[in-house]
C-alpha cells in the first residue's frame, strides 16, 4: 500500500524520502545558483520561481522563511522582509538530479512584485491564435 | 467579483491575461534557454523542471505536447516520445518578467526518468535534523 504514508511525507501521490543537505550533492550552476520553484502548499499554485545560492538555501532550511539570491542586485534577499509578504517554509524538495528545488510554502499574501498572487498571471499562446491578421 | 472568470482563464485565483508569443519579449538566458516548470493540471503537482529554447517553446505551443532542449545531449527532446509518457499541454504561462514558464499539462504517466510520478520525490532537510550524531 504505497498510499498509507502521512500526507506530510508524500508528494504527487508518492512517498517522499528525506535527505540531509550535507549528504546531498546539490548541483549549483556555474554561477553558484539553483532554481527554486515556490509553491503554495495545499492548492499547488506556483507562486514564483527564483534563484538560490548555497547560503540562501541554508537560510531557507534553517530560518523557516524563503531566502533567494537576487541576480540583479547581487545580494541575499529574504522574501517579504520589506513588503511584509513573508513565505513560511513547509518543505523543501529536491529533484532527481539535484539541480532544481521546489519550496512548499504558506504564503498568505501576494508573491509577485506586481501585486498579483502569482507571478504567472499571463498565458502565452502561439501567434496565430491571437494575431490572426498579423501577417507573420 | 474577481472569481467569476472561467477556470480555464484563471490561475492562483486570479484572471489570466492572454499574450501572443510574437508580442511577448520572452527572455532566454545567455545559452538561449528558459526554465519550464511542468505542472499537472488539476492537482498542481510539479512533475519536473526542464529547459526550453525558442524552437522547443514554439513546438510546445503548436503541437500540444512538451518539447525541451536537452543540455546534456544538445538536442530537442519531445518528452515521452520514447517512453510513451507524453505530456498533453493544457496551457503555457509566462511570469511577470518573462524569464520563466509554467507548462500546465495532463500527464497520465510518470514524468521522471526514475519512474517516479514527479522528479521531486526527496525532501531536503537541514543537516542537524537528520544527522544528529554526525558530529558536523
Interface residues (C-beta under 8 A of the other chain):
Chain A: X9 X11 X12 X13 X14 X15 X16 X17 X18 X19 X20 X21 X22 X23 X24 X26 X35 X37 X39 X40 X43 X44 X45 X46 X47 X48 X49 X58 X61 X62 X91 X92 X93 X94 X95 X96 X97 X100 X101 X102 X112 X113 X114 X116 X117 X118 X119 X120 X121 X122 X123 X124 X125 X126 X127 X129 X130 X131 X134 X136
Chain B: X9 X11 X12 X13 X14 X15 X16 X17 X18 X19 X20 X21 X22 X23 X24 X26 X35 X37 X39 X40 X43 X44 X45 X46 X47 X48 X49 X58 X61 X62 X91 X92 X93 X94 X95 X96 X97 X100 X101 X102 X112 X113 X114 X116 X117 X118 X119 X120 X121 X122 X123 X124 X125 X126 X127 X129 X130 X131 X134 X136
